Structures are given as structure tokens and as C-alpha cells.
Amino acid sequence: MTADQGIREIRDHWERQARLDPLWAILSDPTKKGRKWRAADFFETGRREISVLMFRLRVKGIPVARGQALDFGCGIGRLSQALAPHFDRVAGVDISETMIKLAGLANQYPEKVRYFRSEDENLALFGDAEFDFIYTNIVLQHIRPEIVRGYWVGFRRILKPGGLLIFQLPSHPRELKITDDEAGPMAPEAYAARISMGEIPAPLFAPSERITLEVRVRNASPRDWVRSEASPIRVANHWLSGDGRTMLVQDDGRADLPAVVKAGEECLVFLTITTPPEHGNYRWEVDLVHEMVAWFKERGSPTAQGEVQIRTSATPKPPSSTAGATDFLSPSAGPSSPEPEERGLDEKLYSALPREAGNPEDAPMFGIPRADVVDFFESRGDSVLQIDEDSHAGREWVGFRYYVRRAQES
Ligand SMILES: C[S@@+](CC[C@H](N)C(=O)[O-])C[C@H]1O[C@@H](n2cnc3c(N)ncnc32)[C@H](O)[C@@H]1O
């Protein structure tokens, strides 16, 4: 297959999906199939993702210039919209005309965010060294490796020297026998976790403020935790009354664990929670949940808890580019309630779609070995600053997220 045929194949695939069920094609949550995603919930996932990303960059001491950002493979703008408060300007690029049309309808920052349709690996609609930051998530994994390499060349061209590129990709299939894909309980002894968190330096927050927590989870059981698509294990939190006796909010933040956490292993997860809307004293409680089965606490596993005060006088802290902050609990993108315009958006988006029947297809999955990814950038003088485990490609793949700093000169 030539590169042109490959690109046409991608474009036709995504255009079909965009016309059938665009939000589900982007985030394939089984409960949202059939145009069941609500726009407010969908865009909230983007705000949480970008909050966590910004928090990670701070914790890892990776500074980002806040000028121009590119969201490559932007879909309907879930991440472009969430990037807007952090950058002066954001460009979203997508191969599907319908995605771009919907992104325009959902654009709440028309003065900052612009959307473009492109199927060009070289991204010729942008000039050399235009961007400080390029982010792409759940896009490259569906593109043939030889075409991905073409896009990397394009990204390097449009990235400023010293600019930051962040992307995820599967590396290779996981060598693991996966037997349990039922939504049933695990063996009783598997529900044992140790959850640890750092200190809260100043536990005073504004109502409805979004906060990112750094959570270390040890699998303290004799069984490996292997993600089941039907009922994954996640880190999650509740809000309790100040005396800890009353459950006020059962379901708040959720964050995925890696696809596999072996017995005895520890992993680091970032969980974004949202403070209660009324002022007062509260306790947060972080636990693991085996979705649709049980909270680990119900099976005897200890949770982590702490106190916060919610005061209207505690204004949410603005997004910050400070590098190297190591506070455990760090406010991220400010208030979390959906923008008012988002409430009427479902009608606007879904009525813009054709009434086509049919089932969306899964996108194909491709991997590039981690060593080849690193070699591509390092052989051109760039620095691979950080590599995190990534599980967007599902548990059958070992995947990574790469943080690449473009060379100052090349
Ligand atoms: C799974 S969706 C992810 C959308 C968005 N990144 C998000 O996380 O909300 C993949 C998106 O990438 C777009 N895409 C795939 N290949 C592309 C390419 N070669 N150039 C631009 N966009 C592409 C698709 O049209 C689709 O909107």
C-alpha cells in the first residue's frame, strides 16, 4: 500500500465513524454507544486529561512555553478546548471533515482555538517552528508505522527548537495469557491494595475546584490485576462529611490503573477530583473500585483519607507553568463545572449528523517498538525527556507515552 492509499484509508475510516457516532468513536465507552455520550461529560474527560497532563509536567519538572499549541487528531476538540486555558492559541487538526465541523460547533474559545482539516503528513498548512507544544492522544496508534514516521518529520518541522512533543503509542503485544474478560468478581484475596499519598500543604480550596492528586497504589494481593475491559479496576474517590460519618458524594474522580499491575508491584496514578460545591469541612477518601463489582473497602482493603476546608474566599489557583513543583495536591485547571454553552450542545452536535444507521467499526491498531521511537528522535538530536507507561491501546499491548524536547539546533 502506498502512503497516499494509507492516508485515504484512514480518512475514509474516520469520516465514516464521525458520521455514525463521533463521540463514541473517540472514546469507546461501551455504555455510550449509539450517540449516548452527553457533550458536557465528554468535554469534562478532556479537562481532566489536560489537568493531569499539566500536573505531571510540573511534577516531572518539564517546563512548557505557553504560546502556541497543536492538538493533532483533535476529533471534535475534546482536548483542544481543554488546552485553551493553558495556551495563548490552540490549533486543532483532524483528517475528518465531519469531526472538524462538529469541533467548530463546540468551540467555546473562538478567539483562541482554530480548527483545520488536513491529511498532509508534512502539515504544510503550518509554517516552520510555529508551535511550542504538540499533543496527540489516541491518534497515532491507529496509523500505519511508515505514515507515523512521516508525521514525526512534520511535527519536528513545525515545532520550535526547544518545543515539546507528547504522544502515546503501543510498542509491542503483551506476552500475557488473558483469561478473565468477564464482569465478575476476582478471587477474594485479590482485593488487597495499599494506597499512599503525600501531604496536603494547605488544605483550603474553593467550591467545585478541580484538584489533581498523586496516588501510589501497591497491589498487596497474591494475584496479578489484569485489566478487564468489562469491569476495569480504577482509582476513585468519595467525599464524606467532615466527621467522616456520612457519604456525601459516592462517585467523583476516576483514573485508570495500568493494564497490568502484578502482585506486589506499585504504580503511580494521577487522580483528578472535584471539591464539593458548598463551603464547609469535608473528608476525601481514595479507594480502588472494581467497576460493576465492588469497592475494595467493602472487601476489607484500607483506603486513604484526609480533610479539606472549602471556602468561597479560596479562589481557584490559575494554571501554572512552574516547573518542579512537588506538592502532592496541586490545584490544576480551576473550576470544573461545564461551561454554560455546553449544556445545549448535545442537540447542536447530534442534529448536525446524518441519520445514518450502522455500527461503528473498531480502528486498526499499530505499534512501533519503544527503541525505534527513541532512536528516531535521539538520532536527530532531540531529547526524550520521559517515557511513561500508557494503556490506551488496551491490555493486549505494551504502550508508552513519550515526552520529546526538540533539539535547539538541527
Ligand atoms: C480516537 S480519536 C481521538 C480524538 C482526540 N485526540 C481526543 O482524544 O479526543 C482519533 C482522531 O484522530 C483523527 N485522525 C486519525 N488519523 C489522522 C491523521 N492522519 N491526521 C489528522 N487526524 C487524524 C480522527 O479523525 C479522529 O478524530
The ligand as an SDF file (V2000), in Angstrom:
LIG
                    3D

 27 29  0  0  0  0  0  0  0  0999 V2000
   -9.7710    8.3110   18.7260 C   0  0  0  0  0  0  0  0  0  0  0  0
   -9.9880    9.8880   18.0350 S   0  0  0  0  0  0  0  0  0  0  0  0
   -9.1720   10.9200   19.2250 C   0  0  0  0  0  0  0  0  0  0  0  0
   -9.5910   12.3630   19.1660 C   0  0  0  0  0  0  0  0  0  0  0  0
   -8.8920   13.2750   20.1650 C   0  0  0  0  0  0  0  0  0  0  0  0
   -7.4670   13.1430   20.0930 N   0  0  0  0  0  0  0  0  0  0  0  0
   -9.3800   13.0010   21.5750 C   0  0  0  0  0  0  0  0  0  0  0  0
   -8.6440   12.3160   22.3150 O   0  0  0  0  0  0  0  0  0  0  0  0
  -10.4580   13.4640   21.9230 O   0  0  0  0  0  0  0  0  0  0  0  0
   -8.8290    9.9150   16.6850 C   0  0  0  0  0  0  0  0  0  0  0  0
   -8.9760   11.1600   15.8630 C   0  0  0  0  0  0  0  0  0  0  0  0
   -7.7910   11.3020   15.0520 O   0  0  0  0  0  0  0  0  0  0  0  0
   -8.1670   11.7030   13.7670 C   0  0  0  0  0  0  0  0  0  0  0  0
   -7.1060   11.2780   12.8480 N   0  0  0  0  0  0  0  0  0  0  0  0
   -6.7430    9.9990   12.5500 C   0  0  0  0  0  0  0  0  0  0  0  0
   -5.7300    9.9950   11.6680 N   0  0  0  0  0  0  0  0  0  0  0  0
   -5.4380   11.2910   11.4140 C   0  0  0  0  0  0  0  0  0  0  0  0
   -4.4910   11.9260   10.5610 C   0  0  0  0  0  0  0  0  0  0  0  0
   -3.6510   11.2320    9.8010 N   0  0  0  0  0  0  0  0  0  0  0  0
   -4.4520   13.2810   10.5120 N   0  0  0  0  0  0  0  0  0  0  0  0
   -5.3170   14.0150   11.2780 C   0  0  0  0  0  0  0  0  0  0  0  0
   -6.2590   13.4440   12.0770 N   0  0  0  0  0  0  0  0  0  0  0  0
   -6.3030   12.1140   12.1530 C   0  0  0  0  0  0  0  0  0  0  0  0
   -9.5070   11.0300   13.5330 C   0  0  0  0  0  0  0  0  0  0  0  0
  -10.2640   11.6230   12.5210 O   0  0  0  0  0  0  0  0  0  0  0  0
  -10.1420   11.1380   14.9210 C   0  0  0  0  0  0  0  0  0  0  0  0
  -10.8850   12.3210   15.0300 O   0  0  0  0  0  0  0  0  0  0  0  0
  1  2  1  0
  2  3  1  0
  2 10  1  0
  3  4  1  0
  4  5  1  0
  5  6  1  0
  5  7  1  0
  7  8  2  0
  7  9  1  0
 10 11  1  0
 11 12  1  0
 11 26  1  0
 12 13  1  0
 13 14  1  0
 13 24  1  0
 14 15  1  0
 14 23  1  0
 15 16  2  0
 16 17  1  0
 17 18  1  0
 17 23  2  0
 18 19  1  0
 18 20  2  0
 20 21  1  0
 21 22  2  0
 22 23  1  0
 24 25  1  0
 24 26  1  0
 26 27  1  0
M  CHG  2   2   1   9  -1
M  END
$$$$
